[in-house]
């Protein structure tokens, strides 16, 4: 009997783990993202790229931070707001980049952060 070439689940997802200050938090699997979530993430990505390309002022930096936090909220499962707010913009960006790499390349979580 042939081995399956694709094993799909609509109820169980293998979620990558992000460790923040020795605590483990789940990141969504790209496979569990709904169309709405994908569209939101895409729109936030467009905003983030626009902010990176512009010189910006203080208002722009506030909007950049808000878009970054909104992106992290989409990809992390039940990350406490206090934990998210304690992360620097650089660390938040690493979470987003890791998710994007997982979604785009099907990498394992450890490979995306190495």
The 8 nearest C-alpha neighbors of each residue, nearest first, counted from 0:
[[1, 2, 3, 4, 5, 6, 7, 8],
 [2, 0, 3, 4, 5, 6, 7, 8],
 [1, 3, 4, 0, 5, 6, 7, 8],
 [4, 2, 5, 1, 6, 0, 7, 8],
 [3, 5, 2, 6, 1, 7, 0, 8],
 [6, 4, 3, 7, 2, 8, 1, 9],
 [5, 7, 3, 4, 8, 2, 9, 11],
 [8, 6, 5, 9, 11, 12, 10, 30],
 [9, 7, 10, 11, 6, 12, 30, 31],
 [8, 10, 11, 7, 12, 31, 30, 6],
 [9, 11, 8, 12, 31, 7, 13, 30],
 [12, 10, 8, 9, 13, 31, 7, 14],
 [13, 11, 14, 28, 10, 31, 8, 30],
 [12, 14, 28, 15, 11, 27, 30, 16],
 [15, 13, 28, 27, 12, 26, 25, 16],
 [14, 16, 26, 108, 25, 13, 28, 17],
 [15, 17, 25, 24, 26, 23, 18, 14],
 [18, 16, 24, 23, 25, 19, 26, 15],
 [17, 19, 23, 22, 21, 24, 16, 20],
 [20, 18, 22, 21, 17, 23, 24, 82],
 [19, 21, 22, 18, 23, 82, 17, 86],
 [20, 22, 19, 18, 23, 17, 24, 16],
 [23, 21, 19, 18, 20, 24, 17, 16],
 [22, 24, 18, 17, 16, 19, 21, 25],
 [25, 23, 17, 16, 18, 78, 22, 26],
 [26, 24, 16, 76, 15, 14, 75, 17],
 [27, 25, 75, 15, 76, 74, 14, 16],
 [28, 26, 74, 14, 75, 29, 76, 25],
 [27, 29, 14, 30, 31, 26, 12, 13],
 [28, 30, 102, 31, 32, 27, 101, 98],
 [31, 29, 28, 32, 12, 102, 27, 33],
 [30, 32, 29, 28, 33, 27, 12, 9],
 [33, 31, 29, 30, 36, 37, 34, 28],
 [34, 32, 36, 35, 37, 31, 30, 38],
 [33, 35, 37, 36, 38, 32, 39, 31],
 [36, 34, 38, 33, 37, 39, 32, 40],
 [37, 35, 39, 33, 38, 34, 32, 40],
 [38, 36, 34, 40, 39, 35, 41, 33],
 [37, 39, 41, 35, 40, 36, 34, 42],
 [40, 38, 36, 42, 41, 37, 43, 35],
 [39, 41, 37, 43, 38, 42, 36, 44],
 [40, 42, 44, 38, 39, 43, 37, 45],
 [43, 41, 39, 45, 44, 40, 38, 46],
 [42, 44, 46, 40, 45, 41, 66, 47],
 [45, 43, 41, 47, 42, 46, 40, 48],
 [44, 46, 42, 48, 43, 47, 49, 41],
 [47, 45, 43, 49, 44, 48, 50, 42],
 [46, 48, 44, 50, 49, 45, 43, 51],
 [47, 49, 51, 45, 50, 46, 44, 52],
 [50, 48, 46, 52, 47, 51, 45, 53],
 [51, 49, 47, 53, 48, 52, 46, 63],
 [50, 52, 48, 49, 53, 47, 54, 63],
 [51, 53, 49, 50, 48, 54, 55, 47],
 [54, 52, 50, 55, 51, 49, 48, 59],
 [53, 55, 52, 56, 51, 50, 59, 60],
 [56, 54, 59, 53, 60, 57, 50, 58],
 [55, 57, 59, 58, 60, 54, 61, 53],
 [56, 58, 60, 59, 61, 55, 62, 63],
 [59, 57, 61, 60, 56, 62, 55, 63],
 [60, 58, 62, 56, 55, 61, 57, 63],
 [59, 61, 63, 57, 62, 58, 64, 56],
 [62, 60, 64, 58, 59, 63, 65, 57],
 [61, 63, 65, 59, 60, 64, 66, 58],
 [64, 62, 60, 66, 61, 65, 59, 67],
 [63, 65, 67, 61, 62, 66, 68, 60],
 [64, 66, 62, 68, 67, 63, 69, 61],
 [67, 65, 69, 63, 68, 64, 43, 62],
 [66, 68, 64, 70, 65, 69, 63, 71],
 [67, 69, 71, 65, 70, 66, 72, 64],
 [68, 70, 72, 66, 67, 71, 65, 73],
 [71, 69, 67, 73, 68, 72, 66, 40],
 [70, 72, 68, 74, 73, 69, 75, 95],
 [73, 71, 69, 70, 75, 74, 68, 78],
 [74, 72, 70, 71, 75, 69, 36, 40],
 [73, 75, 71, 27, 72, 26, 70, 76],
 [74, 76, 26, 72, 27, 73, 71, 78],
 [75, 77, 25, 26, 78, 27, 74, 24],
 [78, 76, 79, 75, 24, 25, 72, 80],
 [77, 79, 76, 75, 80, 24, 83, 82],
 [80, 78, 82, 81, 77, 83, 84, 76],
 [79, 81, 83, 82, 84, 78, 85, 77],
 [80, 82, 84, 79, 83, 85, 78, 86],
 [83, 81, 85, 79, 80, 84, 86, 78],
 [84, 82, 80, 85, 86, 81, 79, 78],
 [83, 85, 81, 86, 82, 80, 87, 68],
 [84, 86, 82, 83, 81, 87, 80, 88],
 [87, 85, 83, 84, 90, 91, 88, 82],
 [86, 88, 90, 89, 91, 85, 84, 92],
 [87, 89, 91, 90, 92, 86, 64, 67],
 [90, 88, 92, 87, 91, 93, 86, 94],
 [91, 89, 93, 87, 92, 88, 86, 94],
 [92, 90, 88, 94, 93, 89, 87, 86],
 [93, 91, 89, 95, 90, 94, 96, 88],
 [92, 94, 90, 96, 91, 95, 97, 89],
 [95, 93, 97, 91, 92, 96, 98, 90],
 [94, 96, 92, 98, 93, 97, 99, 71],
 [97, 95, 99, 93, 98, 94, 92, 100],
 [98, 96, 100, 94, 99, 95, 111, 93],
 [99, 97, 101, 95, 100, 96, 102, 94],
 [98, 100, 96, 102, 101, 97, 103, 95],
 [101, 99, 103, 97, 98, 102, 104, 96],
 [102, 100, 105, 106, 98, 99, 104, 103],
 [103, 101, 99, 29, 100, 105, 104, 98],
 [104, 102, 100, 101, 99, 105, 106, 98],
 [103, 105, 106, 101, 100, 102, 99, 107],
 [104, 106, 101, 102, 103, 107, 100, 29],
 [107, 105, 101, 104, 110, 111, 108, 100],
 [106, 108, 110, 109, 111, 105, 101, 15],
 [109, 107, 111, 110, 15, 106, 112, 101],
 [110, 108, 111, 112, 107, 113, 106, 15],
 [111, 109, 107, 113, 108, 112, 106, 101],
 [112, 110, 108, 109, 97, 113, 106, 100],
 [111, 113, 109, 110, 97, 108, 93, 96],
 [112, 110, 111, 109, 108, 97, 107, 106]]
